[in-house]
Amino acid sequence: MTKKARITIFILSLALALIFGGLDYESHAVLDLFLNKGNLLALCVYTLLFMSTGYTGVWIYTEAKSVLKKNRSRI
């Protein structure tokens, strides 16, 4: 996996975590997400969760691509 793909997954995961954190009815600003210790922990957990989902998706895609490539070469 390239460095660009890893950075893209991280940025997208962080953006999704910030969006979900911003949807919280108690926070009125993005800065509130970083000032509260509980919110910061939740942002880290959500970011890691989205990153693991992204890496799993990329892994499934690359494995499926290699299996299809092997099957085409047999025919």
CHARMM internal coordinates of N, CA and C (Angstrom, degrees):
IC EDIT
DIST 1 N 1 CA 1.4451
DIST 1 CA 1 C 1.5311
ANGL 1 N 1 CA 1 C 108.20
DIST 1 C 2 N 1.2899
ANGL 1 CA 1 C 2 N 115.21
DIHE 1 N 1 CA 1 C 2 N 136.03
DIST 2 N 2 CA 1.4527
ANGL 1 C 2 N 2 CA 119.76
DIHE 1 CA 1 C 2 N 2 CA -176.81
DIST 2 CA 2 C 1.5309
ANGL 2 N 2 CA 2 C 111.13
DIHE 1 C 2 N 2 CA 2 C -78.45
DIST 2 C 3 N 1.3111
ANGL 2 CA 2 C 3 N 114.49
DIHE 2 N 2 CA 2 C 3 N 162.24
DIST 3 N 3 CA 1.4611
ANGL 2 C 3 N 3 CA 120.73
DIHE 2 CA 2 C 3 N 3 CA 178.98
DIST 3 CA 3 C 1.5313
ANGL 3 N 3 CA 3 C 110.77
DIHE 2 C 3 N 3 CA 3 C -64.96
DIST 3 C 4 N 1.3223
ANGL 3 CA 3 C 4 N 115.81
DIHE 3 N 3 CA 3 C 4 N -35.07
DIST 4 N 4 CA 1.4638
ANGL 3 C 4 N 4 CA 120.66
DIHE 3 CA 3 C 4 N 4 CA 179.20
DIST 4 CA 4 C 1.5298
ANGL 4 N 4 CA 4 C 110.89
DIHE 3 C 4 N 4 CA 4 C -63.47
DIST 4 C 5 N 1.3283
ANGL 4 CA 4 C 5 N 116.98
DIHE 4 N 4 CA 4 C 5 N -40.69
DIST 5 N 5 CA 1.4617
ANGL 4 C 5 N 5 CA 120.89
DIHE 4 CA 4 C 5 N 5 CA 178.95
DIST 5 CA 5 C 1.5251
ANGL 5 N 5 CA 5 C 110.64
DIHE 4 C 5 N 5 CA 5 C -66.15
DIST 5 C 6 N 1.3174
ANGL 5 CA 5 C 6 N 117.49
DIHE 5 N 5 CA 5 C 6 N -40.40
DIST 6 N 6 CA 1.4692
ANGL 5 C 6 N 6 CA 120.90
DIHE 5 CA 5 C 6 N 6 CA 178.88
DIST 6 CA 6 C 1.5271
ANGL 6 N 6 CA 6 C 111.47
DIHE 5 C 6 N 6 CA 6 C -64.33
DIST 6 C 7 N 1.3132
ANGL 6 CA 6 C 7 N 117.06
DIHE 6 N 6 CA 6 C 7 N -42.13
DIST 7 N 7 CA 1.4646
ANGL 6 C 7 N 7 CA 121.02
DIHE 6 CA 6 C 7 N 7 CA 179.04
DIST 7 CA 7 C 1.5183
ANGL 7 N 7 CA 7 C 110.20
DIHE 6 C 7 N 7 CA 7 C -66.94
DIST 7 C 8 N 1.3199
ANGL 7 CA 7 C 8 N 117.37
DIHE 7 N 7 CA 7 C 8 N -39.56
DIST 8 N 8 CA 1.4584
ANGL 7 C 8 N 8 CA 121.39
DIHE 7 CA 7 C 8 N 8 CA 179.07
DIST 8 CA 8 C 1.5271
ANGL 8 N 8 CA 8 C 110.97
DIHE 7 C 8 N 8 CA 8 C -63.18
DIST 8 C 9 N 1.3262
ANGL 8 CA 8 C 9 N 116.91
DIHE 8 N 8 CA 8 C 9 N -43.78
DIST 9 N 9 CA 1.4634
ANGL 8 C 9 N 9 CA 120.40
DIHE 8 CA 8 C 9 N 9 CA 178.65
DIST 9 CA 9 C 1.5231
ANGL 9 N 9 CA 9 C 110.12
DIHE 8 C 9 N 9 CA 9 C -62.76
DIST 9 C 10 N 1.3318
ANGL 9 CA 9 C 10 N 117.48
DIHE 9 N 9 CA 9 C 10 N -41.97
DIST 10 N 10 CA 1.4635
ANGL 9 C 10 N 10 CA 120.47
DIHE 9 CA 9 C 10 N 10 CA 179.88
DIST 10 CA 10 C 1.5296
ANGL 10 N 10 CA 10 C 111.35
DIHE 9 C 10 N 10 CA 10 C -63.87
DIST 10 C 11 N 1.3223
ANGL 10 CA 10 C 11 N 116.99
DIHE 10 N 10 CA 10 C 11 N -45.62
DIST 11 N 11 CA 1.4669
ANGL 10 C 11 N 11 CA 120.64
DIHE 10 CA 10 C 11 N 11 CA -178.24
DIST 11 CA 11 C 1.5243
ANGL 11 N 11 CA 11 C 110.76
DIHE 10 C 11 N 11 CA 11 C -65.43
DIST 11 C 12 N 1.3219
ANGL 11 CA 11 C 12 N 117.74
DIHE 11 N 11 CA 11 C 12 N -43.37
DIST 12 N 12 CA 1.4611
ANGL 11 C 12 N 12 CA 120.34
DIHE 11 CA 11 C 12 N 12 CA 178.02
DIST 12 CA 12 C 1.5285
ANGL 12 N 12 CA 12 C 111.82
DIHE 11 C 12 N 12 CA 12 C -64.31
DIST 12 C 13 N 1.3275
ANGL 12 CA 12 C 13 N 116.51
DIHE 12 N 12 CA 12 C 13 N -39.10
DIST 13 N 13 CA 1.4613
ANGL 12 C 13 N 13 CA 120.20
DIHE 12 CA 12 C 13 N 13 CA 178.71
DIST 13 CA 13 C 1.5179
ANGL 13 N 13 CA 13 C 111.68
DIHE 12 C 13 N 13 CA 13 C -65.88
DIST 13 C 14 N 1.3145
ANGL 13 CA 13 C 14 N 116.59
DIHE 13 N 13 CA 13 C 14 N -42.79
DIST 14 N 14 CA 1.4649
ANGL 13 C 14 N 14 CA 120.62
DIHE 13 CA 13 C 14 N 14 CA 178.08
DIST 14 CA 14 C 1.5187
ANGL 14 N 14 CA 14 C 110.83
DIHE 13 C 14 N 14 CA 14 C -65.35
DIST 14 C 15 N 1.3252
ANGL 14 CA 14 C 15 N 116.94
DIHE 14 N 14 CA 14 C 15 N -39.57
DIST 15 N 15 CA 1.4692
ANGL 14 C 15 N 15 CA 120.35
DIHE 14 CA 14 C 15 N 15 CA 178.93
DIST 15 CA 15 C 1.5286
ANGL 15 N 15 CA 15 C 110.74
DIHE 14 C 15 N 15 CA 15 C -64.44
DIST 15 C 16 N 1.3244
ANGL 15 CA 15 C 16 N 117.27
DIHE 15 N 15 CA 15 C 16 N -42.62
DIST 16 N 16 CA 1.4645
ANGL 15 C 16 N 16 CA 119.97
DIHE 15 CA 15 C 16 N 16 CA 177.99
DIST 16 CA 16 C 1.5265
ANGL 16 N 16 CA 16 C 111.30
DIHE 15 C 16 N 16 CA 16 C -64.39
DIST 16 C 17 N 1.3328
ANGL 16 CA 16 C 17 N 117.19
DIHE 16 N 16 CA 16 C 17 N -39.67
DIST 17 N 17 CA 1.4623
ANGL 16 C 17 N 17 CA 120.19
DIHE 16 CA 16 C 17 N 17 CA 178.31
DIST 17 CA 17 C 1.5309
ANGL 17 N 17 CA 17 C 110.62
DIHE 16 C 17 N 17 CA 17 C -64.99
DIST 17 C 18 N 1.3223
ANGL 17 CA 17 C 18 N 117.12
DIHE 17 N 17 CA 17 C 18 N -38.93
DIST 18 N 18 CA 1.4669
ANGL 17 C 18 N 18 CA 120.05
DIHE 17 CA 17 C 18 N 18 CA 177.89
DIST 18 CA 18 C 1.5247
ANGL 18 N 18 CA 18 C 111.48
DIHE 17 C 18 N 18 CA 18 C -67.79
DIST 18 C 19 N 1.3236
ANGL 18 CA 18 C 19 N 116.52
DIHE 18 N 18 CA 18 C 19 N -37.73
DIST 19 N 19 CA 1.4689
ANGL 18 C 19 N 19 CA 119.60
DIHE 18 CA 18 C 19 N 19 CA 178.02
DIST 19 CA 19 C 1.5201
ANGL 19 N 19 CA 19 C 110.32
DIHE 18 C 19 N 19 CA 19 C -64.13
DIST 19 C 20 N 1.3361
ANGL 19 CA 19 C 20 N 116.68
DIHE 19 N 19 CA 19 C 20 N -46.81
DIST 20 N 20 CA 1.4611
ANGL 19 C 20 N 20 CA 119.19
DIHE 19 CA 19 C 20 N 20 CA 179.16
DIST 20 CA 20 C 1.5227
ANGL 20 N 20 CA 20 C 111.39
DIHE 19 C 20 N 20 CA 20 C -66.54
DIST 20 C 21 N 1.3177
ANGL 20 CA 20 C 21 N 117.39
DIHE 20 N 20 CA 20 C 21 N -34.83
DIST 21 N 21 CA 1.4641
ANGL 20 C 21 N 21 CA 120.02
DIHE 20 CA 20 C 21 N 21 CA 176.03
DIST 21 CA 21 C 1.5163
ANGL 21 N 21 CA 21 C 111.80
DIHE 20 C 21 N 21 CA 21 C -68.15
DIST 21 C 22 N 1.3179
ANGL 21 CA 21 C 22 N 117.20
DIHE 21 N 21 CA 21 C 22 N -35.53
DIST 22 N 22 CA 1.4593
ANGL 21 C 22 N 22 CA 121.32
DIHE 21 CA 21 C 22 N 22 CA 178.06
DIST 22 CA 22 C 1.5124
ANGL 22 N 22 CA 22 C 113.28
DIHE 21 C 22 N 22 CA 22 C -71.23
DIST 22 C 23 N 1.3267
ANGL 22 CA 22 C 23 N 117.26
DIHE 22 N 22 CA 22 C 23 N -21.52
DIST 23 N 23 CA 1.4547
ANGL 22 C 23 N 23 CA 120.65
DIHE 22 CA 22 C 23 N 23 CA 178.11
DIST 23 CA 23 C 1.5251
ANGL 23 N 23 CA 23 C 112.70
DIHE 22 C 23 N 23 CA 23 C -76.72
DIST 23 C 24 N 1.3282
ANGL 23 CA 23 C 24 N 115.63
DIHE 23 N 23 CA 23 C 24 N -7.89
DIST 24 N 24 CA 1.4578
ANGL 23 C 24 N 24 CA 120.21
DIHE 23 CA 23 C 24 N 24 CA 177.47
DIST 24 CA 24 C 1.5271
ANGL 24 N 24 CA 24 C 109.14
DIHE 23 C 24 N 24 CA 24 C -64.61
DIST 24 C 25 N 1.3023
ANGL 24 CA 24 C 25 N 116.81
DIHE 24 N 24 CA 24 C 25 N 133.55
DIST 25 N 25 CA 1.4600
ANGL 24 C 25 N 25 CA 120.46
DIHE 24 CA 24 C 25 N 25 CA -174.09
DIST 25 CA 25 C 1.5271
ANGL 25 N 25 CA 25 C 112.82
DIHE 24 C 25 N 25 CA 25 C -70.36
DIST 25 C 26 N 1.3381
ANGL 25 CA 25 C 26 N 118.52
DIHE 25 N 25 CA 25 C 26 N -18.71
DIST 26 N 26 CA 1.4543
ANGL 25 C 26 N 26 CA 120.98
DIHE 25 CA 25 C 26 N 26 CA -177.31
DIST 26 CA 26 C 1.5248
ANGL 26 N 26 CA 26 C 113.30
DIHE 25 C 26 N 26 CA 26 C -85.05
DIST 26 C 27 N 1.3133
ANGL 26 CA 26 C 27 N 117.83
DIHE 26 N 26 CA 26 C 27 N -23.02
DIST 27 N 27 CA 1.4679
ANGL 26 C 27 N 27 CA 119.60
DIHE 26 CA 26 C 27 N 27 CA -176.99
DIST 27 CA 27 C 1.5297
ANGL 27 N 27 CA 27 C 109.77
DIHE 26 C 27 N 27 CA 27 C -90.13
DIST 27 C 28 N 1.3179
ANGL 27 CA 27 C 28 N 114.46
DIHE 27 N 27 CA 27 C 28 N 131.60
DIST 28 N 28 CA 1.4621
ANGL 27 C 28 N 28 CA 120.27
DIHE 27 CA 27 C 28 N 28 CA -178.85
DIST 28 CA 28 C 1.5296
ANGL 28 N 28 CA 28 C 112.09
DIHE 27 C 28 N 28 CA 28 C -106.04
DIST 28 C 29 N 1.3149
ANGL 28 CA 28 C 29 N 116.65
DIHE 28 N 28 CA 28 C 29 N -11.69
DIST 29 N 29 CA 1.4619
ANGL 28 C 29 N 29 CA 120.83
DIHE 28 CA 28 C 29 N 29 CA 179.81
DIST 29 CA 29 C 1.5272
ANGL 29 N 29 CA 29 C 108.62
DIHE 28 C 29 N 29 CA 29 C -147.61
DIST 29 C 30 N 1.3031
ANGL 29 CA 29 C 30 N 115.98
DIHE 29 N 29 CA 29 C 30 N 158.19
DIST 30 N 30 CA 1.4555
ANGL 29 C 30 N 30 CA 120.52
DIHE 29 CA 29 C 30 N 30 CA 178.89
DIST 30 CA 30 C 1.5236
ANGL 30 N 30 CA 30 C 110.35
DIHE 29 C 30 N 30 CA 30 C -65.65
DIST 30 C 31 N 1.3197
ANGL 30 CA 30 C 31 N 117.19
DIHE 30 N 30 CA 30 C 31 N -31.14
DIST 31 N 31 CA 1.4607
ANGL 30 C 31 N 31 CA 121.04
DIHE 30 CA 30 C 31 N 31 CA 178.79
DIST 31 CA 31 C 1.5260
ANGL 31 N 31 CA 31 C 111.21
DIHE 30 C 31 N 31 CA 31 C -63.11
DIST 31 C 32 N 1.3288
ANGL 31 CA 31 C 32 N 117.83
DIHE 31 N 31 CA 31 C 32 N -30.73
DIST 32 N 32 CA 1.4637
ANGL 31 C 32 N 32 CA 121.00
DIHE 31 CA 31 C 32 N 32 CA 177.24
DIST 32 CA 32 C 1.5198
ANGL 32 N 32 CA 32 C 111.86
DIHE 31 C 32 N 32 CA 32 C -62.66
DIST 32 C 33 N 1.3212
ANGL 32 CA 32 C 33 N 116.98
DIHE 32 N 32 CA 32 C 33 N -28.56
DIST 33 N 33 CA 1.4572
ANGL 32 C 33 N 33 CA 120.27
DIHE 32 CA 32 C 33 N 33 CA 179.16
DIST 33 CA 33 C 1.5199
ANGL 33 N 33 CA 33 C 111.85
DIHE 32 C 33 N 33 CA 33 C -66.14
DIST 33 C 34 N 1.3182
ANGL 33 CA 33 C 34 N 117.15
DIHE 33 N 33 CA 33 C 34 N -31.05
DIST 34 N 34 CA 1.4551
ANGL 33 C 34 N 34 CA 120.95
DIHE 33 CA 33 C 34 N 34 CA -177.03
DIST 34 CA 34 C 1.5179
ANGL 34 N 34 CA 34 C 113.19
DIHE 33 C 34 N 34 CA 34 C -93.47
DIST 34 C 35 N 1.3282
ANGL 34 CA 34 C 35 N 118.71
DIHE 34 N 34 CA 34 C 35 N -19.28
DIST 35 N 35 CA 1.4547
ANGL 34 C 35 N 35 CA 121.07
DIHE 34 CA 34 C 35 N 35 CA -177.36
DIST 35 CA 35 C 1.5235
ANGL 35 N 35 CA 35 C 112.94
DIHE 34 C 35 N 35 CA 35 C -82.63
DIST 35 C 36 N 1.3087
ANGL 35 CA 35 C 36 N 117.66
DIHE 35 N 35 CA 35 C 36 N -31.33
DIST 36 N 36 CA 1.4558
ANGL 35 C 36 N 36 CA 121.29
DIHE 35 CA 35 C 36 N 36 CA -179.65
DIST 36 CA 36 C 1.5177
ANGL 36 N 36 CA 36 C 108.92
DIHE 35 C 36 N 36 CA 36 C -86.00
DIST 36 C 37 N 1.3363
ANGL 36 CA 36 C 37 N 116.39
DIHE 36 N 36 CA 36 C 37 N 129.15
DIST 37 N 37 CA 1.4643
ANGL 36 C 37 N 37 CA 120.55
DIHE 36 CA 36 C 37 N 37 CA -175.73
DIST 37 CA 37 C 1.5259
ANGL 37 N 37 CA 37 C 112.11
DIHE 36 C 37 N 37 CA 37 C -63.42
DIST 37 C 38 N 1.3274
ANGL 37 CA 37 C 38 N 117.79
DIHE 37 N 37 CA 37 C 38 N -38.67
DIST 38 N 38 CA 1.4621
ANGL 37 C 38 N 38 CA 121.02
DIHE 37 CA 37 C 38 N 38 CA 178.96
DIST 38 CA 38 C 1.5166
ANGL 38 N 38 CA 38 C 112.32
DIHE 37 C 38 N 38 CA 38 C -65.86
DIST 38 C 39 N 1.3414
ANGL 38 CA 38 C 39 N 116.09
DIHE 38 N 38 CA 38 C 39 N -38.51
DIST 39 N 39 CA 1.4631
ANGL 38 C 39 N 39 CA 119.58
DIHE 38 CA 38 C 39 N 39 CA 178.42
DIST 39 CA 39 C 1.5216
ANGL 39 N 39 CA 39 C 111.21
DIHE 38 C 39 N 39 CA 39 C -66.91
DIST 39 C 40 N 1.3249
ANGL 39 CA 39 C 40 N 116.78
DIHE 39 N 39 CA 39 C 40 N -38.04
DIST 40 N 40 CA 1.4609
ANGL 39 C 40 N 40 CA 120.33
DIHE 39 CA 39 C 40 N 40 CA 179.85
DIST 40 CA 40 C 1.5259
ANGL 40 N 40 CA 40 C 110.83
DIHE 39 C 40 N 40 CA 40 C -65.16
DIST 40 C 41 N 1.3138
ANGL 40 CA 40 C 41 N 116.42
DIHE 40 N 40 CA 40 C 41 N -39.95
DIST 41 N 41 CA 1.4602
ANGL 40 C 41 N 41 CA 120.41
DIHE 40 CA 40 C 41 N 41 CA 177.21
DIST 41 CA 41 C 1.5280
ANGL 41 N 41 CA 41 C 110.53
DIHE 40 C 41 N 41 CA 41 C -64.53
DIST 41 C 42 N 1.3204
ANGL 41 CA 41 C 42 N 116.38
DIHE 41 N 41 CA 41 C 42 N -42.22
DIST 42 N 42 CA 1.4684
ANGL 41 C 42 N 42 CA 119.99
DIHE 41 CA 41 C 42 N 42 CA 178.54
DIST 42 CA 42 C 1.5267
ANGL 42 N 42 CA 42 C 111.06
DIHE 41 C 42 N 42 CA 42 C -64.24
DIST 42 C 43 N 1.3383
ANGL 42 CA 42 C 43 N 117.78
DIHE 42 N 42 CA 42 C 43 N -39.29
DIST 43 N 43 CA 1.4642
ANGL 42 C 43 N 43 CA 120.31
DIHE 42 CA 42 C 43 N 43 CA 177.53
DIST 43 CA 43 C 1.5231
ANGL 43 N 43 CA 43 C 111.45
DIHE 42 C 43 N 43 CA 43 C -62.21
DIST 43 C 44 N 1.3285
ANGL 43 CA 43 C 44 N 116.41
DIHE 43 N 43 CA 43 C 44 N -40.95
DIST 44 N 44 CA 1.4685
ANGL 43 C 44 N 44 CA 119.76
DIHE 43 CA 43 C 44 N 44 CA 178.45
DIST 44 CA 44 C 1.5260
ANGL 44 N 44 CA 44 C 111.12
DIHE 43 C 44 N 44 CA 44 C -65.08
DIST 44 C 45 N 1.3243
ANGL 44 CA 44 C 45 N 116.88
DIHE 44 N 44 CA 44 C 45 N -43.73
DIST 45 N 45 CA 1.4632
ANGL 44 C 45 N 45 CA 120.59
DIHE 44 CA 44 C 45 N 45 CA -179.33
DIST 45 CA 45 C 1.5250
ANGL 45 N 45 CA 45 C 110.17
DIHE 44 C 45 N 45 CA 45 C -64.84
DIST 45 C 46 N 1.3311
ANGL 45 CA 45 C 46 N 117.25
DIHE 45 N 45 CA 45 C 46 N -45.30
DIST 46 N 46 CA 1.4622
ANGL 45 C 46 N 46 CA 119.85
DIHE 45 CA 45 C 46 N 46 CA 179.30
DIST 46 CA 46 C 1.5270
ANGL 46 N 46 CA 46 C 111.54
DIHE 45 C 46 N 46 CA 46 C -63.83
DIST 46 C 47 N 1.3266
ANGL 46 CA 46 C 47 N 116.73
DIHE 46 N 46 CA 46 C 47 N -39.28
DIST 47 N 47 CA 1.4631
ANGL 46 C 47 N 47 CA 119.76
DIHE 46 CA 46 C 47 N 47 CA 178.18
DIST 47 CA 47 C 1.5204
ANGL 47 N 47 CA 47 C 110.64
DIHE 46 C 47 N 47 CA 47 C -62.02
DIST 47 C 48 N 1.3258
ANGL 47 CA 47 C 48 N 116.95
DIHE 47 N 47 CA 47 C 48 N -45.54
DIST 48 N 48 CA 1.4627
ANGL 47 C 48 N 48 CA 120.20
DIHE 47 CA 47 C 48 N 48 CA 178.54
DIST 48 CA 48 C 1.5221
ANGL 48 N 48 CA 48 C 111.75
DIHE 47 C 48 N 48 CA 48 C -64.36
DIST 48 C 49 N 1.3231
ANGL 48 CA 48 C 49 N 116.95
DIHE 48 N 48 CA 48 C 49 N -37.24
DIST 49 N 49 CA 1.4623
ANGL 48 C 49 N 49 CA 120.78
DIHE 48 CA 48 C 49 N 49 CA 178.08
DIST 49 CA 49 C 1.5273
ANGL 49 N 49 CA 49 C 111.31
DIHE 48 C 49 N 49 CA 49 C -64.38
DIST 49 C 50 N 1.3242
ANGL 49 CA 49 C 50 N 116.84
DIHE 49 N 49 CA 49 C 50 N -45.84
DIST 50 N 50 CA 1.4653
ANGL 49 C 50 N 50 CA 120.15
DIHE 49 CA 49 C 50 N 50 CA 179.01
DIST 50 CA 50 C 1.5244
ANGL 50 N 50 CA 50 C 111.19
DIHE 49 C 50 N 50 CA 50 C -67.53
DIST 50 C 51 N 1.3399
ANGL 50 CA 50 C 51 N 117.04
DIHE 50 N 50 CA 50 C 51 N -35.31
DIST 51 N 51 CA 1.4594
ANGL 50 C 51 N 51 CA 119.41
DIHE 50 CA 50 C 51 N 51 CA 177.78
DIST 51 CA 51 C 1.5301
ANGL 51 N 51 CA 51 C 110.74
DIHE 50 C 51 N 51 CA 51 C -65.32
DIST 51 C 52 N 1.3199
ANGL 51 CA 51 C 52 N 116.79
DIHE 51 N 51 CA 51 C 52 N -42.52
DIST 52 N 52 CA 1.4660
ANGL 51 C 52 N 52 CA 118.64
DIHE 51 CA 51 C 52 N 52 CA 179.81
DIST 52 CA 52 C 1.5280
ANGL 52 N 52 CA 52 C 111.08
DIHE 51 C 52 N 52 CA 52 C -65.29
DIST 52 C 53 N 1.3181
ANGL 52 CA 52 C 53 N 116.86
DIHE 52 N 52 CA 52 C 53 N -36.33
DIST 53 N 53 CA 1.4614
ANGL 52 C 53 N 53 CA 120.15
DIHE 52 CA 52 C 53 N 53 CA 176.24
DIST 53 CA 53 C 1.5292
ANGL 53 N 53 CA 53 C 110.46
DIHE 52 C 53 N 53 CA 53 C -65.86
DIST 53 C 54 N 1.3207
ANGL 53 CA 53 C 54 N 116.86
DIHE 53 N 53 CA 53 C 54 N -42.01
DIST 54 N 54 CA 1.4660
ANGL 53 C 54 N 54 CA 120.63
DIHE 53 CA 53 C 54 N 54 CA 178.41
DIST 54 CA 54 C 1.5107
ANGL 54 N 54 CA 54 C 112.77
DIHE 53 C 54 N 54 CA 54 C -63.92
DIST 54 C 55 N 1.3474
ANGL 54 CA 54 C 55 N 116.79
DIHE 54 N 54 CA 54 C 55 N -44.77
DIST 55 N 55 CA 1.4643
ANGL 54 C 55 N 55 CA 120.06
DIHE 54 CA 54 C 55 N 55 CA 178.32
DIST 55 CA 55 C 1.5270
ANGL 55 N 55 CA 55 C 111.46
DIHE 54 C 55 N 55 CA 55 C -64.30
DIST 55 C 56 N 1.3255
ANGL 55 CA 55 C 56 N 117.06
DIHE 55 N 55 CA 55 C 56 N -37.46
DIST 56 N 56 CA 1.4567
ANGL 55 C 56 N 56 CA 120.34
DIHE 55 CA 55 C 56 N 56 CA 177.54
DIST 56 CA 56 C 1.5287
ANGL 56 N 56 CA 56 C 110.72
DIHE 55 C 56 N 56 CA 56 C -64.74
DIST 56 C 57 N 1.3205
ANGL 56 CA 56 C 57 N 116.85
DIHE 56 N 56 CA 56 C 57 N -41.68
DIST 57 N 57 CA 1.4563
ANGL 56 C 57 N 57 CA 120.73
DIHE 56 CA 56 C 57 N 57 CA 177.67
DIST 57 CA 57 C 1.5177
ANGL 57 N 57 CA 57 C 112.22
DIHE 56 C 57 N 57 CA 57 C -62.73
DIST 57 C 58 N 1.3167
ANGL 57 CA 57 C 58 N 117.06
DIHE 57 N 57 CA 57 C 58 N -42.33
DIST 58 N 58 CA 1.4661
ANGL 57 C 58 N 58 CA 120.82
DIHE 57 CA 57 C 58 N 58 CA 178.53
DIST 58 CA 58 C 1.5230
ANGL 58 N 58 CA 58 C 110.07
DIHE 57 C 58 N 58 CA 58 C -65.81
DIST 58 C 59 N 1.3177
ANGL 58 CA 58 C 59 N 116.90
DIHE 58 N 58 CA 58 C 59 N -40.92
DIST 59 N 59 CA 1.4596
ANGL 58 C 59 N 59 CA 120.59
DIHE 58 CA 58 C 59 N 59 CA 179.07
DIST 59 CA 59 C 1.5286
ANGL 59 N 59 CA 59 C 111.20
DIHE 58 C 59 N 59 CA 59 C -63.46
DIST 59 C 60 N 1.3321
ANGL 59 CA 59 C 60 N 117.66
DIHE 59 N 59 CA 59 C 60 N -44.38
DIST 60 N 60 CA 1.4649
ANGL 59 C 60 N 60 CA 121.31
DIHE 59 CA 59 C 60 N 60 CA 178.23
DIST 60 CA 60 C 1.5238
ANGL 60 N 60 CA 60 C 110.37
DIHE 59 C 60 N 60 CA 60 C -61.96
DIST 60 C 61 N 1.3256
ANGL 60 CA 60 C 61 N 116.92
DIHE 60 N 60 CA 60 C 61 N -41.70
DIST 61 N 61 CA 1.4629
ANGL 60 C 61 N 61 CA 121.07
DIHE 60 CA 60 C 61 N 61 CA 179.48
DIST 61 CA 61 C 1.5248
ANGL 61 N 61 CA 61 C 111.36
DIHE 60 C 61 N 61 CA 61 C -62.50
DIST 61 C 62 N 1.3267
ANGL 61 CA 61 C 62 N 117.53
DIHE 61 N 61 CA 61 C 62 N -46.54
DIST 62 N 62 CA 1.4641
ANGL 61 C 62 N 62 CA 120.01
DIHE 61 CA 61 C 62 N 62 CA -177.41
DIST 62 CA 62 C 1.5314
ANGL 62 N 62 CA 62 C 111.17
DIHE 61 C 62 N 62 CA 62 C -68.74
DIST 62 C 63 N 1.3386
ANGL 62 CA 62 C 63 N 117.30
DIHE 62 N 62 CA 62 C 63 N -37.50
DIST 63 N 63 CA 1.4663
ANGL 62 C 63 N 63 CA 119.30
DIHE 62 CA 62 C 63 N 63 CA 177.91
DIST 63 CA 63 C 1.5253
ANGL 63 N 63 CA 63 C 111.38
DIHE 62 C 63 N 63 CA 63 C -67.40
DIST 63 C 64 N 1.3222
ANGL 63 CA 63 C 64 N 116.96
DIHE 63 N 63 CA 63 C 64 N -41.92
DIST 64 N 64 CA 1.4630
ANGL 63 C 64 N 64 CA 119.90
DIHE 63 CA 63 C 64 N 64 CA 178.22
DIST 64 CA 64 C 1.5236
ANGL 64 N 64 CA 64 C 110.70
DIHE 63 C 64 N 64 CA 64 C -64.06
DIST 64 C 65 N 1.3032
ANGL 64 CA 64 C 65 N 116.47
DIHE 64 N 64 CA 64 C 65 N -38.39
DIST 65 N 65 CA 1.4577
ANGL 64 C 65 N 65 CA 121.24
DIHE 64 CA 64 C 65 N 65 CA 179.02
DIST 65 CA 65 C 1.5337
ANGL 65 N 65 CA 65 C 110.80
DIHE 64 C 65 N 65 CA 65 C -64.23
DIST 65 C 66 N 1.3310
ANGL 65 CA 65 C 66 N 117.43
DIHE 65 N 65 CA 65 C 66 N -41.69
DIST 66 N 66 CA 1.4636
ANGL 65 C 66 N 66 CA 120.00
DIHE 65 CA 65 C 66 N 66 CA 179.90
DIST 66 CA 66 C 1.5345
ANGL 66 N 66 CA 66 C 111.43
DIHE 65 C 66 N 66 CA 66 C -70.70
DIST 66 C 67 N 1.3322
ANGL 66 CA 66 C 67 N 117.32
DIHE 66 N 66 CA 66 C 67 N -36.04
DIST 67 N 67 CA 1.4701
ANGL 66 C 67 N 67 CA 119.72
DIHE 66 CA 66 C 67 N 67 CA 177.64
DIST 67 CA 67 C 1.5225
ANGL 67 N 67 CA 67 C 110.39
DIHE 66 C 67 N 67 CA 67 C -66.28
DIST 67 C 68 N 1.3188
ANGL 67 CA 67 C 68 N 117.28
DIHE 67 N 67 CA 67 C 68 N -42.66
DIST 68 N 68 CA 1.4641
ANGL 67 C 68 N 68 CA 120.09
DIHE 67 CA 67 C 68 N 68 CA 178.48
DIST 68 CA 68 C 1.5217
ANGL 68 N 68 CA 68 C 111.34
DIHE 67 C 68 N 68 CA 68 C -65.05
DIST 68 C 69 N 1.3212
ANGL 68 CA 68 C 69 N 116.45
DIHE 68 N 68 CA 68 C 69 N -35.37
DIST 69 N 69 CA 1.4621
ANGL 68 C 69 N 69 CA 120.38
DIHE 68 CA 68 C 69 N 69 CA 178.68
DIST 69 CA 69 C 1.5314
ANGL 69 N 69 CA 69 C 110.29
DIHE 68 C 69 N 69 CA 69 C -66.48
DIST 69 C 70 N 1.3380
ANGL 69 CA 69 C 70 N 117.19
DIHE 69 N 69 CA 69 C 70 N -40.09
DIST 70 N 70 CA 1.4641
ANGL 69 C 70 N 70 CA 120.91
DIHE 69 CA 69 C 70 N 70 CA 178.04
DIST 70 CA 70 C 1.5248
ANGL 70 N 70 CA 70 C 111.26
DIHE 69 C 70 N 70 CA 70 C -66.57
DIST 70 C 71 N 1.3344
ANGL 70 CA 70 C 71 N 116.81
DIHE 70 N 70 CA 70 C 71 N -40.17
DIST 71 N 71 CA 1.4599
ANGL 70 C 71 N 71 CA 120.09
DIHE 70 CA 70 C 71 N 71 CA -179.89
DIST 71 CA 71 C 1.5260
ANGL 71 N 71 CA 71 C 111.74
DIHE 70 C 71 N 71 CA 71 C -66.89
DIST 71 C 72 N 1.2939
ANGL 71 CA 71 C 72 N 118.15
DIHE 71 N 71 CA 71 C 72 N -35.56
DIST 72 N 72 CA 1.4720
ANGL 71 C 72 N 72 CA 121.20
DIHE 71 CA 71 C 72 N 72 CA 178.53
DIST 72 CA 72 C 1.5208
ANGL 72 N 72 CA 72 C 111.06
DIHE 71 C 72 N 72 CA 72 C -69.10
DIST 72 C 73 N 1.3280
ANGL 72 CA 72 C 73 N 117.02
DIHE 72 N 72 CA 72 C 73 N -33.58
DIST 73 N 73 CA 1.4651
ANGL 72 C 73 N 73 CA 119.22
DIHE 72 CA 72 C 73 N 73 CA -179.31
DIST 73 CA 73 C 1.5263
ANGL 73 N 73 CA 73 C 111.50
DIHE 72 C 73 N 73 CA 73 C -72.78
DIST 73 C 74 N 1.3106
ANGL 73 CA 73 C 74 N 118.19
DIHE 73 N 73 CA 73 C 74 N -24.02
DIST 74 N 74 CA 1.4731
ANGL 73 C 74 N 74 CA 121.51
DIHE 73 CA 73 C 74 N 74 CA 178.43
DIST 74 CA 74 C 1.5253
ANGL 74 N 74 CA 74 C 111.83
DIHE 73 C 74 N 74 CA 74 C -74.52
DIST 74 C 75 N 1.3022
ANGL 74 CA 74 C 75 N 116.75
DIHE 74 N 74 CA 74 C 75 N -28.57
DIST 75 N 75 CA 1.4666
ANGL 74 C 75 N 75 CA 120.08
DIHE 74 CA 74 C 75 N 75 CA -176.23
DIST 75 CA 75 C 1.4817
ANGL 75 N 75 CA 75 C 112.20
DIHE 74 C 75 N 75 CA 75 C -76.73
END
COOR INIT
IC SEED 1 N 1 CA 1 C
IC BUILD
